[in-house]
Amino acid sequence: MFDPDAPGRGWWHWAVAGIPATVVSLPENASASGFLKKLGAVEARNDFDFDVDGYGGPCPPPGKPHRYVITVYALNTADLRLAQGRPALMFDHEIGTAAIGSAKIVVNYGR
């Protein structure tokens, strides 16, 4: 989940890899609850100041709404060179090189 409207290079809210193809939905709080870890998935470090792995929700400054881009990929390998806590930009690169298909949704949110 990436916010391209955040200042600078944008803002990573969440990147996760290694969700099995058989998973068709995620429960609420899948990141913090440990659900993803139980699946064997790994989560990137998001862009929040406290360098937390996993999901960090949207919170744009007051004013113009931000776009939140959520992309799901089909990959040609399960062997990505990713580990828990690596930067989201690294996840984006590695996933992009192994992608054979994707689906994207853009959600607008403001306050």
C-alpha positions in Angstrom: 0.0 0.0 0.0 1.7 3.1 -1.3 0.7 6.8 -1.0 2.1 8.6 -4.1 0.7 11.9 -2.9 2.9 12.1 0.3 5.7 14.6 0.2 9.0 13.5 -1.3 9.1 10.1 -3.0 5.8 9.0 -1.6 5.0 6.9 1.5 5.0 3.1 2.0 2.2 2.0 4.4 2.6 -1.7 3.8 4.4 -4.3 1.8 4.1 -8.0 2.3 5.4 -11.0 0.4 5.0 -14.7 0.6 1.2 -14.9 1.0 0.3 -18.3 -0.5 -1.8 -18.2 -3.7 -4.5 -20.2 -2.0 -5.2 -17.3 0.4 -8.2 -15.3 -1.0 -8.8 -12.9 1.9 -7.1 -11.6 5.0 -8.7 -11.1 8.3 -8.9 -7.7 10.0 -5.6 -6.9 11.7 -3.8 -9.6 9.7 -0.5 -7.8 10.2 -0.4 -7.1 14.0 -2.2 -10.3 14.9 0.5 -12.5 13.6 -1.7 -14.1 11.0 0.7 -13.3 8.1 3.6 -14.6 10.1 1.8 -17.9 10.6 1.4 -18.2 6.8 5.1 -17.7 6.4 4.7 -14.3 4.9 7.2 -11.5 5.6 6.4 -7.8 6.0 8.6 -4.8 5.1 9.5 -1.9 7.2 7.0 0.9 6.5 7.8 4.6 6.2 6.6 5.7 9.7 9.2 7.5 11.8 9.4 4.6 14.3 10.5 2.1 11.6 7.9 -0.5 12.2 7.4 -3.7 10.2 4.0 -4.3 8.9 0.9 -2.2 8.3 0.6 1.5 9.1 -2.8 3.0 8.3 -3.5 6.0 6.2 -3.4 9.4 7.9 -3.0 12.2 5.3 -2.7 15.8 6.5 -5.9 17.9 6.4 -6.6 19.2 2.9 -6.5 17.5 -0.4 -7.2 13.7 -0.2 -4.4 11.3 -0.9 -4.5 8.3 -3.2 -3.6 5.0 -1.6 -2.5 2.4 -4.2 -3.0 -1.2 -3.2 -1.4 -3.7 -5.7 -1.6 -7.5 -5.5 0.9 -9.5 -7.6 1.1 -13.0 -9.0 4.7 -14.1 -9.0 6.7 -16.7 -11.0 8.7 -17.7 -7.9 8.3 -18.2 -4.2 12.0 -17.7 -3.6 12.3 -13.9 -3.2 15.4 -12.5 -1.5 13.4 -10.7 1.1 13.4 -10.8 4.9 11.2 -9.4 7.6 11.9 -5.7 8.2 13.7 -4.9 5.0 12.6 -1.5 3.5 9.4 -1.5 1.5 11.2 -0.2 -1.6 13.3 -3.4 -1.6 10.1 -5.4 -1.5 8.7 -3.4 -4.4 11.8 -4.0 -6.5 12.1 -7.8 -5.8 8.4 -8.4 -6.3 8.4 -6.3 -9.5 11.1 -8.5 -11.0 9.2 -11.7 -10.3 5.7 -10.4 -11.3 3.7 -12.2 -14.0 0.5 -10.4 -13.3 -1.1 -7.8 -11.0 -4.3 -6.1 -9.9 -4.5 -2.6 -8.5 -7.0 -0.6 -6.7 -6.7 3.1 -5.8 -8.5 4.4 -2.8 -8.9 8.2 -2.0 -8.8 9.2 1.6 -8.7 12.7 3.2 -9.6 14.5 6.3 
